[in-house]
């Protein structure tokens, strides 16, 4: 019974850090600015394609473009920026020492920071995915094969997890936010070049 109590307390402490990380990342205005920019760029292909689309079968699957167009650059950018500052900013500002002096283990602290940042990135991905489907309905009418949207969302979250995790690692190891973010961008650019 005591061991179960310790595990519940560890989850509660990690959950407190998750909430802290969400509030800290949302307080940065650039996260909101990048989300607005991602949504604005997501609208542009629909405006352009609504003038060109003549085939009904293409019109019925435009949700794919809507879901994927917002994910290409800005969601990965948001993931790298959130992860790059997650741990390193705590060290740069001295708040890591304060947080780790509380009754919390390092694993609970890092788990809470990781989950908090990744939940924020996942929320951004939910917003851009839903917006892509809504835009497809708005510009092109009823859509088909929408049962694939959750599967695509999981694939998008999984692909973002790679860049988020690597940048989060750089943030902890290097303890410098600018350097961590640059290293994350480097991995993103190299993977884009090698992937194509």
N, C-alpha and C positions, 0 to 999 in steps of 0.2 A: 504493500500500500504506500509506503514511503517513497519507493522508487517511482511509482506512478505520479505521485505528487511532485517529485523533482522534475519529471518529464513535462508535466503540465505547466509548472513554473517556467521551465526553459522555453516552452512555446509562447507563454505570455510575454516573457521578456523579449523574445524575438519579434513578436507582434508589435510591441511598443516601438522597437527600432524600425520596423516596416512603416508604421505610421509616421515616425520622425523623418524617415527618408523620403516618403511621399510628400510631406509638407515642405521639406527642404528643397526638393527638386522642383516642385510646383511654384515655389516662391521666386524662382529664377524666371525672369520675363522671357528669356530666349526660348524656353521650351514652348510657351504659348505662341510666341512669334513664329517658330518653325512649324508648329501645328497648323496655324492659319495659312502660312505659305504653302504647306503641303496640300491643304484643301483647295487653295486657289489654283495651284498647278494641276490638281486633279480635275478641275472643271475644264481647263483648256482643251484637252483632247476631245471632250464631248462636244464642245462648241464647234471645233473644226470638223469632226467626223459626222456631226448631225447635218452638215451641209453636203457631205460627200456620199453618205451611205444610201445606196439604192436597193440593195438586196435585203429582203425581209429576213432571211436566215441569219445574216450578220447582225441585223438590228435586234434579234431575239437573244443574242449572246453578248451584247455589249457590256454586260456586268463584269465580264472577265477583264476587260480593259479598265473599267472603273475600279475594280478591286486591286489590280496590279499597278496601275499608274501612280498611285500615291505611295507605293511601297519602295520604289526603286532607289531613290536617293535620300529623301528627307527622313523616312522612318529609321533608316540605318544611321543617318547623321544624328538624329535625336538619341538613338541608343548609345552611340559612341560618346556623345556629349554628357549624357546622364551617367554612364558608367565611368567615364574618365575623371569626373569630379567626385564621384561617390566616396571613395576612400581617401583619395589624395587631398581633397579640400579639408577633410577633417584633420589630417596631419598638418597641413599648412596653417590652419587657423587655431590649432591647439585643442580643438574640441574632442579629438580622439582620446587624448589623455583623460579628459574629464569623463567621457562616456565609459571608458574602460576602468575607471576607478569606482564605478557603480557596481552593485552586485550582479554582474553579467559576465559570462565567459566570452572569450574572443570568438569562439565558433558561433555563439548566439548573436553576437554583434555583427559578424560578417554575414551570417545567414539573413539577418534582418535587413542589412544594407542591400544585399544582393536582391532579395525578394521584393523589397520596396521599390528599388529602381526598375526592376524588370516588370513589376506590375504596372508602373507608370508607362513604360514603353508598350506593354501589351494593351493598355487602355487606348493609347494613341493609335495602335494598329486596329483596334475595334472601331474607333471613330472613322478612320480612313476606309476601312472595309465596308462599313454600313453606308458611308457617304457615297462610295463607288456604286453600290447597288441602287441607292436612291437616285443618283444621277442617271443611271442607265434607264430606270423606269421613267424619269422625268423627260429625258431627251428622246428615248426610243420606244417607249411604251412597254407592254408586258414582256417579261423575260422568261426564258426557259432554262432548265437545268440548274436551278438555284440550290438544289440539294448539295451541290459541290462547294458552295460558299464556305461552310464550316471547315471542310477539308483544306481548302486553299488558305483559310485563316490560320489553321494549325501549321501548315507548311511555311507561311510567312513568319509566324512567331518562332518557329524552329530555326529558320535562316537568320533571323535577327539575334537569336540566342548566341550564336557563334561570335558575332562581333561584340555583343554586349559582354560576354564572358571574357573574351581576350582583353578587351579594354579595361574591364573591372580588375583583371589580374595585373595589368600594367599599372593601374591606379594604386593597388596595394603594394606592389614591388617597388615601383619608382618613387611613389609618394610625391609626385609633382603633377598637377592636373594638366598643365599645358603639354608636357612631355607625354603623358599618358594618352591624351586625346590625339596628339600627332602620331603616336605609335599605332593607335587604333585606326586612324585614317590611312596610315601606310599599309596596314594589313588589308583594309577594305579596297584600296586602289590596286594593290598587287593581286588580290583575289579576283578583282574584276578583269584585270588584264589576262591573268592565267586562265580564268574561266571562259573567256571568249576565245 
